[in-house]
């Protein structure tokens, strides 16, 4: 019997508690929301309908953030695809990221207390932005609802790997609806995000400070293990062996992410059905994103220990 990717008892729930920190979600930046939603489906995911993100403000009323999303929700974590909805300061940063490459530009860590995380980052020497309260409308099986978050962000150049942020969820039931959690590829959870960097030592030390967790050396890279999920930082030289499908022209570059599945056979069947390029490795498969989702790779495993950087 396959070992579940999230067998540890400390992560047998969606959201963290106490001092825990989880890899909550990763985000693709794309130009065409409809095409990206279809691309997720080609990868064997069951995407949610598009949603437009807003900032509620009692002084001036609800304001568009400038982006919206389509998501693939898992029993543990999720993937989002972000697209532009308005000209705002945030969407201009989105445009700048897209100018570098289309693909994954966001990694978000869930914490029980975004305000506390914001203060910790500030006291640790990170240049932080004001705490943000964000929400988006949600259709549920019984009517309309709202997904609400509090987000702690740093200035963009502080974490050049992408939009790296902390958040606290306030509406778990609205975000993780049972009807969106089953996928043809049998995806059950987000495991790790993989990022190629130019200076491994500097990036590893900075991510350790950002998350408050230590990194360890692993497979020509550095692995940051969180209470659920993690971050694998890899050099350009080592990337050739890990993901020979990719040849990024810029660094840093978010290579892709690992997804826990209940059945590798189901994941393989989804890749074949979607006409995607994929290959097997010991204990898993790697598949290129459909072009509409940008450049990058999915790593599918039944057991997280099968990931090359976790062996």
C-alpha positions as CSV (number, residue, x, y, z in Angstrom):
1,X,0.0,0.0,0.0
2,X,1.3,3.5,-0.9
3,X,2.4,5.7,2.0
4,X,0.2,8.9,2.1
5,X,2.2,12.0,1.3
6,X,1.0,13.6,4.5
7,X,1.3,10.8,7.0
8,X,2.7,12.9,9.9
9,X,0.1,13.5,12.6
10,X,1.2,17.1,13.1
11,X,-0.2,18.1,9.7
12,X,-3.4,16.1,9.7
13,X,-5.5,19.3,9.3
14,X,-5.7,22.1,6.8
15,X,-4.4,25.0,8.9
16,X,-1.5,25.5,11.3
17,X,-1.8,26.1,15.0
18,X,0.5,27.4,17.7
19,X,4.0,28.1,16.3
20,X,3.5,26.0,13.1
21,X,4.1,27.1,9.6
22,X,2.8,25.4,6.5
23,X,3.5,25.8,2.8
24,X,-0.1,26.8,2.0
25,X,-0.1,27.5,-1.7
26,X,1.9,28.4,-4.8
27,X,0.8,30.7,-7.6
28,X,1.2,30.9,-11.4
29,X,1.2,34.3,-13.0
30,X,-0.6,34.1,-16.4
31,X,-2.1,36.4,-19.0
32,X,-5.2,34.4,-19.9
33,X,-7.4,33.1,-17.1
34,X,-9.6,30.9,-19.2
35,X,-6.7,29.3,-21.0
36,X,-5.0,28.7,-17.7
37,X,-8.1,27.1,-16.2
38,X,-8.3,24.7,-19.2
39,X,-4.6,24.0,-18.8
40,X,-5.1,23.0,-15.2
41,X,-7.8,20.6,-16.4
42,X,-5.3,19.1,-18.9
43,X,-3.0,18.4,-16.0
44,X,-5.7,16.4,-14.3
45,X,-6.8,19.1,-11.8
46,X,-10.4,20.2,-11.2
47,X,-10.2,24.0,-11.3
48,X,-12.6,26.3,-9.4
49,X,-14.4,29.1,-11.2
50,X,-12.5,32.4,-11.5
51,X,-12.7,34.8,-8.6
52,X,-11.8,38.5,-8.4
53,X,-9.8,39.6,-5.3
54,X,-10.5,42.8,-3.4
55,X,-9.3,44.8,-0.4
56,X,-12.2,45.8,1.9
57,X,-11.6,49.4,3.2
58,X,-14.1,51.0,5.6
59,X,-12.9,54.5,4.6
60,X,-13.2,54.3,0.8
61,X,-15.1,51.1,0.2
62,X,-14.0,47.8,-1.4
63,X,-11.1,48.2,-3.8
64,X,-9.9,45.9,-6.5
65,X,-6.4,44.4,-5.7
66,X,-5.7,44.2,-9.4
67,X,-5.7,40.4,-9.7
68,X,-8.0,37.5,-9.7
69,X,-7.5,33.7,-9.5
70,X,-8.5,30.2,-10.5
71,X,-7.5,27.5,-8.0
72,X,-7.0,23.8,-7.7
73,X,-7.9,22.9,-4.1
74,X,-6.4,19.9,-2.3
75,X,-7.2,18.2,1.0
76,X,-3.9,19.8,2.0
77,X,-2.9,23.2,0.5
78,X,-3.7,24.4,-3.0
79,X,-2.5,25.9,-6.3
80,X,-3.7,29.2,-7.6
81,X,-3.4,30.8,-11.0
82,X,-3.4,34.6,-10.9
83,X,-4.4,37.0,-13.7
84,X,-4.7,40.7,-14.0
85,X,-8.1,42.4,-13.4
86,X,-7.2,46.1,-13.0
87,X,-4.4,48.6,-13.1
88,X,-3.1,48.9,-9.5
89,X,0.2,49.0,-7.8
90,X,0.0,45.2,-7.1
91,X,-0.9,44.4,-10.7
92,X,2.0,46.5,-11.9
93,X,4.3,44.2,-9.9
94,X,2.4,41.3,-11.4
95,X,3.2,42.7,-14.9
96,X,6.9,43.1,-13.9
97,X,7.0,39.4,-12.8
98,X,5.4,38.3,-16.1
99,X,8.0,40.3,-18.0
100,X,10.6,38.0,-16.5
101,X,8.8,34.8,-17.3
102,X,5.3,33.2,-17.3
103,X,5.0,30.6,-14.6
104,X,5.2,30.3,-10.8
105,X,6.0,33.5,-9.0
106,X,4.3,33.1,-5.6
107,X,4.8,30.9,-2.5
108,X,2.6,31.6,0.5
109,X,3.2,30.2,4.0
110,X,0.2,29.8,6.3
111,X,0.6,30.8,10.0
112,X,-1.9,31.1,12.8
113,X,-1.1,34.8,13.4
114,X,-0.2,37.0,10.4
115,X,0.2,40.0,12.6
116,X,2.7,38.2,14.8
117,X,4.6,37.0,11.7
118,X,4.6,40.6,10.4
119,X,6.2,41.8,13.6
120,X,8.7,39.0,13.6
121,X,9.8,39.8,10.1
122,X,10.1,43.5,10.9
123,X,12.1,42.9,14.0
124,X,14.3,40.4,12.1
125,X,15.4,43.2,9.7
126,X,13.0,42.5,6.8
127,X,11.5,45.6,5.1
128,X,7.8,44.9,5.5
129,X,4.7,46.3,3.9
130,X,1.6,47.2,5.9
131,X,-0.5,44.2,6.8
132,X,-3.1,43.5,4.2
133,X,-6.7,42.2,4.6
134,X,-7.8,40.6,1.4
135,X,-11.0,38.8,0.4
136,X,-12.6,37.3,-2.7
137,X,-16.2,36.2,-3.4
138,X,-16.8,32.5,-3.2
139,X,-19.7,30.5,-4.6
140,X,-20.6,27.6,-2.3
141,X,-23.1,24.7,-2.7
142,X,-25.6,26.7,-0.6
143,X,-25.0,30.3,-1.9
144,X,-22.4,33.1,-1.9
145,X,-19.7,33.5,0.7
146,X,-16.4,35.3,1.1
147,X,-12.9,33.9,1.5
148,X,-10.9,36.2,3.8
149,X,-7.2,36.4,4.5
150,X,-4.7,38.5,6.4
151,X,-1.4,38.8,4.5
152,X,2.1,39.8,5.7
153,X,4.3,40.9,2.9
154,X,7.8,42.2,2.4
155,X,9.1,44.7,-0.2
156,X,9.5,42.9,-3.6
157,X,13.3,43.2,-3.7
158,X,13.7,41.6,-0.2
159,X,12.7,38.2,-1.5
160,X,13.7,38.3,-5.2
161,X,12.6,34.7,-5.8
162,X,9.0,36.0,-6.2
163,X,6.0,37.0,-4.1
164,X,7.0,35.3,-0.9
165,X,4.5,35.9,1.9
166,X,2.8,34.8,5.1
167,X,-0.9,34.6,5.5
168,X,-3.6,33.6,8.0
169,X,-6.9,32.1,6.7
170,X,-10.1,33.2,8.4
171,X,-12.6,31.2,6.3
172,X,-11.4,27.6,6.0
173,X,-14.8,26.1,5.1
174,X,-15.4,28.6,2.3
175,X,-11.9,28.1,0.8
176,X,-11.7,24.3,1.0
177,X,-15.1,23.1,-0.2
178,X,-15.4,19.3,-0.4
179,X,-16.8,19.5,-4.0
180,X,-13.4,20.9,-5.3
181,X,-11.1,18.5,-3.5
182,X,-11.3,15.5,-5.9
183,X,-9.1,15.5,-9.0
184,X,-8.7,13.1,-11.9
185,X,-4.9,13.0,-11.3
186,X,-5.7,12.0,-7.6
187,X,-3.9,15.0,-6.2
188,X,-4.1,15.1,-2.4
189,X,-1.8,17.9,-1.4
190,X,1.0,20.4,-2.0
191,X,4.3,19.1,-0.8
192,X,7.3,21.4,-1.7
193,X,8.1,24.3,-4.0
194,X,11.4,24.2,-6.0
195,X,13.3,27.4,-6.7
196,X,16.6,27.8,-8.6
197,X,18.9,30.5,-7.2
198,X,22.3,31.9,-8.1
199,X,23.7,32.1,-4.5
200,X,22.6,29.0,-2.6
201,X,24.1,29.9,0.7
202,X,22.6,33.4,0.8
203,X,19.2,32.3,-0.3
204,X,19.1,29.4,2.2
205,X,20.1,31.7,5.1
206,X,17.5,34.3,4.1
207,X,14.6,31.8,3.7
208,X,15.6,30.3,7.1
209,X,15.3,33.8,8.6
210,X,12.1,34.4,6.8
211,X,10.4,31.3,8.1
212,X,12.2,30.8,11.3
213,X,13.2,27.3,10.3
214,X,16.6,25.8,9.5
215,X,17.7,24.5,6.1
216,X,19.7,21.4,5.5
217,X,21.9,20.3,2.6
218,X,20.2,18.0,0.2
219,X,21.0,16.8,-3.4
220,X,23.1,19.8,-4.5
221,X,20.7,22.2,-2.9
222,X,19.2,23.2,0.4
223,X,15.9,21.9,1.8
224,X,13.8,24.0,4.2
225,X,11.4,21.7,6.0
226,X,8.3,23.3,7.5
227,X,5.7,21.7,9.7
228,X,3.9,20.8,6.5
229,X,5.7,21.0,3.1
230,X,8.9,22.9,2.4
231,X,11.1,24.8,0.0
232,X,13.9,23.2,-2.0
233,X,16.5,25.6,-3.3
234,X,18.7,24.4,-6.1
235,X,21.7,25.7,-8.1
236,X,21.5,26.2,-11.9
237,X,24.1,23.4,-12.3
238,X,22.0,20.9,-10.3
239,X,18.8,21.9,-12.0
240,X,20.0,20.2,-15.2
241,X,19.8,16.8,-13.5
242,X,16.6,17.6,-11.5
243,X,14.6,19.2,-14.3
244,X,16.4,18.7,-17.7
245,X,13.2,19.9,-19.4
246,X,14.0,23.5,-18.2
247,X,16.7,26.0,-19.2
248,X,15.7,29.2,-17.4
249,X,17.3,32.4,-18.8
250,X,16.9,34.3,-15.5
251,X,17.6,33.5,-11.9
252,X,16.0,33.3,-9.4
253,X,13.4,31.0,-11.1
254,X,10.6,29.1,-9.5
255,X,11.1,25.7,-11.1
256,X,7.8,24.1,-10.0
257,X,6.3,22.2,-7.2
258,X,5.7,18.7,-5.8
259,X,2.1,17.3,-5.5
260,X,1.2,14.3,-3.4
261,X,-1.1,12.0,-5.2
262,X,-3.1,8.9,-4.1
263,X,-2.2,7.0,-7.3
264,X,0.7,7.5,-9.6
265,X,-1.2,5.5,-12.2
266,X,-3.9,8.1,-12.1
267,X,-1.4,10.9,-12.5
268,X,0.2,9.2,-15.4
269,X,-3.1,8.7,-17.1
270,X,-4.0,12.4,-16.6
271,X,-0.7,13.4,-18.3
272,X,-1.3,11.1,-21.2
273,X,-4.9,12.3,-21.6
274,X,-3.8,15.9,-21.5
275,X,-1.0,15.3,-24.0
276,X,1.7,16.6,-21.7
277,X,5.4,15.8,-21.7
278,X,6.3,13.6,-18.7
279,X,8.9,11.2,-17.5
280,X,9.2,8.7,-14.6
281,X,11.7,8.9,-11.8
282,X,12.1,6.4,-8.9
283,X,8.8,6.7,-7.0
284,X,7.3,9.4,-9.1
285,X,6.8,11.3,-12.3
286,X,7.8,14.8,-13.5
287,X,5.6,16.6,-16.1
288,X,6.0,19.9,-17.9
289,X,3.4,22.5,-17.3
290,X,1.1,23.2,-20.2
291,X,2.4,26.3,-21.9
292,X,-0.6,28.4,-20.8
293,X,0.7,28.0,-17.2
294,X,4.2,29.0,-18.1
295,X,7.6,27.3,-17.8
296,X,7.9,24.7,-15.0
297,X,7.5,21.2,-13.8
298,X,5.1,19.2,-11.6
299,X,6.6,16.4,-9.5
300,X,4.0,13.9,-8.6
301,X,4.6,11.3,-5.8
302,X,2.6,9.0,-3.6
303,X,5.2,9.3,-0.9
304,X,7.0,12.6,-0.3
305,X,10.2,10.7,0.6
306,X,10.5,9.7,-3.0
307,X,11.2,13.2,-4.1
308,X,14.9,13.4,-5.3
309,X,15.8,16.2,-2.8
310,X,14.1,14.4,0.2
311,X,16.0,11.0,-0.2
